[in-house]
Amino acid sequence: MRKQLRLPSFYSSGMILQQQVSNQIRGRGVPGSVVSLSLDREPADGRPVSPLDSQYGRIFTGRATCDEDGYFSLDIPPLDGSFDPLTLTIEAGKETVKFVDLLLGEVWVAAGQSSMQMPLAACCNPKQLADITNMHNVRILTQAPDGLAGEKAVYDFRPHDDLAEARWIYGDQTDLTASVSAIAYSFARELQLDLRLPVAILETALGGTHIHAWISRRSADDQPVIRQHIEKLGYHRDEQTWNMTGGSQGARHQPAALFNSKIAPLAGLGVRGILWYHGESDYQYPDYYQAALHALVSDWQTIFRAPDRRGLGFLFAQLKPHFFGHYGFDRLAIFNEMLAACHHSLKVPTALVPTYHLPLDYDQILPEWSGPAHPTAKMAIGRNLKTVALGLLYQRKAPASAPECADIEIIGGKLMISFDNLMNGLSLPGNSSRVRGFKICGPDRIFHEAQARLLYGIKVLVWHDRITDPRAVSYAHADLNQFANLMSKDHLAVVPFRSDRVPSRLSPPMEWLHCEDLMLWCCPDFARPEQTGWHPAWQVERGEGRLTVEPINKSQGDGSLLFEYKQADTTEFSLEPMLGYDSQFPPLDLSAYDTLTIDVFNPDQQFKSMGLLAAAGQDSTELFLLGDRLLIQPALRWQMLAFSLESLTEAEKKSIHRLVFLLEDKRGKGSLYLDNIQPVWS
C-alpha cells in the first residue's frame, strides 16, 4: 500500500537540529487527518534515569491537522544542545515514522562555489584524512551537487519541497566524509572541539555558478540592477521561456535555479549561520555583486530560523590571490574590496576572512580538482572561519572578524595605522622582520612601495623617505598579493585596503627589489595556466654562478642575494630578475623614476665594477648599457650604487622587458651580496 505520510528526505536519523530556536517539521498526509509528533531524549552515557527527571524521557509532544492538500507543519520548541540522543516519532493514523540518534547542537550552511565545494579527499592524503575524520558528533547533510536527482531531473521555475539525494553522514565515516567540503568539515571539527556540542553542516556549494542563481526569483526580478545584469549575461527567463534541462550548464545559471532546488527546500530549519566562499564567476562586476549579496542574505534569512535575534551569522572568505591577465592586475583586489565593504553594510552579524596569506600550491591527489584555481590549503580557512565565529556569535574571547584598518593618523610625514579586531595584537609570520605589502603616494598620486614597521604589536608606521606629504596608503591591493604578510596573532591576515579611491597611478608588486626570494609564485604564460607555480625569481644571465639568500648579512629586510661566481675564461658575470612572467604584467614601467639604486657588499675586498643593462622599447629585446659602469670598493661595508635612467626615452622607461646587473671581476671568481634595489625620482 502506498504510504500517505511523507516527509522531506532531510528529516532523517542522525540529523542535528539547531539548539535554542524552534525547528519546523513538515510533510504531507491524508487531507484533514491529524498528525502527532513526540520527541524523546536518552542520556548519552546510557545511564538509567528517574521517571521524574524532566530532562529525559518524553520532552515534547505536538499535533497538527493536514490541510485540504494534505500538507502539515508543526514546530519543535527551542531546546538546549547536548550529546544526548533524541528519537523523533511522527504518527498519522496507522502510519508511523521514527527517526533515531537525533542531536541538538550548532547548525551551519556551507555555501558558495568550487572553493567551498572542494572535498577533503582533494586536500588531504589518505593518512591525513583518516586522522581527522574521527568526529562522530559532526554530521553533514549532503545533497546532489547540482540540485538535481538523476539525469532526467529538471530545474523548476518554483521552489522545490525537498532536496535531491539528501543524506546525513557522520563525521567519522571516512569513506563518505572524503567527499565533504574541506573548509566546512574543518570548521565543524574545530567548532565542536571548542564548544563541546554537536555540529552540523548543511552542504549546498556548487562550482561555476553565478550569485543570481542563489537568490530568490523575487529578488532577481524586483531589483533593476540585478535583473538588468542577468539580462545582459543572457540568462534571464520567465516562466514561459524557462529552460528546465538538467544536463545543460545554462539551466543552472537561470535566476533562482539553485535557490529553488538547493536552498528553499530547507525552509523552517534552524541555523546559526552561513559560511560563504564564492568564486570568480562574478568578480568582474563588484557593484552588481554587492547588490546581489545583500539580496542573498535577505532571502536566506527568510528560509532559515536564527537563534540570534540579530539574524543569521554570515561568515565569508575573500577570494584567493589569482591572476586574470586580460583584466589587469587589480580587478580581483577591487572585488575583495567590495566584500570588505559588505562586511560593514550587511544588516546581520558578519565576519570577513582573507585568504591571500595561505599557500597557493595545488596537488594531484584528485585530478579533477588539480590546478591553480584550486589550492589545497582549505583546512586553514575552516579554522579561521571558526575563530571569527567564536568572537562574533558565541561570546568567546576571540576576534569577531579579521583585522581591518580603523584609523590613519599623519605624524611628521609618516602614517600611523590602527586596526580593529586585533585581540592579541599583530605579528609577522615565521622569522620575517619586514612588513610587506604597503604602498603610499604623495600629491602626484603615484603609489610607491613603502617601508613599514610594527609598533607595540598593535599599530603600523608606514613611510617613504622621499614622500614628505603622504596623501593615501594601500595594503595588499593586488590580485597576486600573497607576498603581503601582516597578520594577527590569531592567525588571521589583515584585510587588504586602500585609504581612498582617488584616481591614481598604480603598479603591480615588485618584490624582486628586496632580493629576498629565489622563487616566485607566478604564471609565466596566461595562455597556459597549468604552468602556474613556483618559478625562479632571479637567474644567472652570463657566466657560471650560484644564487642563495643570505639572512644574516643584509642591508634591510629579511635577507640579501648572494651571488657566487667562478669561470676561467671570462671576467664578466651577470644576473637578472625575471620580469617577463605574464603575472608580473610586463613590461616594467619605470617612467616615474630617473635613477635605480642597489646596495652591494664586497666580501672579497677586491676592486670590481657593475653596470646596468636594459632591454626597453615596445618590441626591443636587445640589451644595452645604461651609462657608465660603477666602481665597487674593496671594503667590508655596504655600498650604494646609483644607475641613471636618463639615457632612456619616456617610451622606453614605460616598456622595460629586462634589467641585467653586469659584474666585472678581473680574477674571474668571487662573490657579491646584492640588496635593497630602489627606483628613485628627483
Buried (B, 14 or more C-beta within 10 A) or exposed (E): EEEBBBBBBBBBEBBBBBBBBBBEBBBBBBBEBBBBBBBBBBBEEEEEEEEEEEEBEEBBEBEBEBEEEBBBBBBBEBBEBBBBBBBBBBBBEEBEBEBBBBBBBBBBBBBBBBBBBBBBBBBBEEEEBEEBBEBEBBBBBBBBBBBBBEEEBBBBBEBBBBBBBBBBBBBEBBEBBBBBBBBBBBBBBBBBEBBEBBBBBBBBBBBEBBBBBBBBBEBBBEBEEBBEBBEEBEBBBEEEEBBBEBEEEEBBBBBBBBBBBBBBBBBBBBBBBBBBBBBBBBBBBBEBBBBBBBBBBBBBBEBBBBBBEEBBBBBBBBBBBBBBBEEBBBBBBBBBBBBBEBBEEBEBBBBBBBBBBBEBEBBEBBEEBBBBBBBBBBBBBBBBBBBBBBBBBBEBEBBBBBBBBEEBEEEEEBBBBBBBBBBEBBBBEEEBBBBBBBBBBBEBBBBBBBBBEBEEEEBBBBBBEEBEEBBBBBBBBBBBBBBBBBBBBBEBBBBBBBBEEEEBEBBBBBBBBBBBBBEBBBBBBBEEBEBBBEBBBBBBBBBEBEBEBBEEEBBBBBBBBBBBBBBEEEBBBBBBBBBBBBBBBBBBBBBBBBBBBBBBBBEBEBBBBBBBBBBBBEEBEEBEBBEEBBEBEEEEEBBEBEBEBEEBEEEBBBBBBBBBBBBBBEEBBBBBBBBBBBBBBE
